[in-house]
Amino acid sequence: MNIPNILTVMRVALIPVFILMFYLPFSWSYWAASAVFAFASFTDWLDGYLARRLNQSTPFGAFLDPVADKLLVAVALVLLVAEHANLWLTLPAVIIICREIMVSALREWMAELGERAQIAVSNIGKWKTAAQMLALIILLANPPAFNQWVISGYALLILSAVLTLWSMVQYLLAAKPHLHTKQKED
């Protein structure tokens, strides 16, 4: 285990803490949950930076890092959908979660074909992630009431969902030649 891998494992371990903070019956629980989520999100950037900088990339880290990110985001979205219970949050959350499942399956399938590099992470994916994380931090920090913060969080989450769809289309277009070829028989 190296520092980047420890940070990734810590991000997964923070998920129950994040859930606990979210459900605490105190006025500050929104801020606490948002702070835990923000810290966990920061470790996502930090572990990648350290892995590259210290030349400590490992197969374990390459596997667990995207899983940890998807788990953290999916849990945050599920908690927020239950708390806010409206279309402005539910529809983008469904789009984001469904896209993540589809793109993960597509990446796995492309890896089996030896074509994983064809669907590498793009700049749109990075912008999507930034908008998504900022939206979730804002929404987690505020109770579900229509105020300027929550509305800005919804707007960022909707932007994230649009970028999510756009990046998914790019992945599908990159994989299209492989989706329409016949498999060789053994």
C-alpha positions, 0 to 999 in steps of 0.5 A: 500500500502506498499513499495514493492507495491509502487515500483511495481506500480512505475515500471508500471508508468515508462513505459511512461517515458521510451518510452518518453526518447527513442523517444526524439530527442537528442543524449543522449536519448538512455542513458536516456531510458536505465537508466530508464529501468535499474532503473525500472529493479532494482526495480523489484529485490528490491520490491521482496527483501523488500517484503520477508525481511519486510514480506510485501508480498501481493496478489496485489503485487503477481499479479502486480509484474510479470505483471509489469515485462512483460509489461516493457520487452515487451515494450522494445522489441517492441521499439528495434525491431522497431528501429533495424529492423533486424532478430538478434533482432526480432526473439529473441524478438518474442520468448521471448514475445510468451513464456511469453504469453504461460507460463502465460496462462499455470500458470493461467490454472495450478492455476485453477487446484490447481497445480500452484506449479508444475510450479514455477520459476526455476533457469533457469528463473532467469538466463534468466531474468538476461541475458535478462535485461542486453541485453536490457540495453545494446541495449537501451543504443546504437543506432542501429549500428553494434558495439561491444556493440550492438553485445554483446547485440544481443548475450545476447538476443539470449542467453536469448531466448535460456534460455527462450525456455529451461525454457518453455520446463521445464514448459511444462514437469512439466504440461504434466501430467495435460495436458493429463488427462481427466477432471472430469464431473460435 
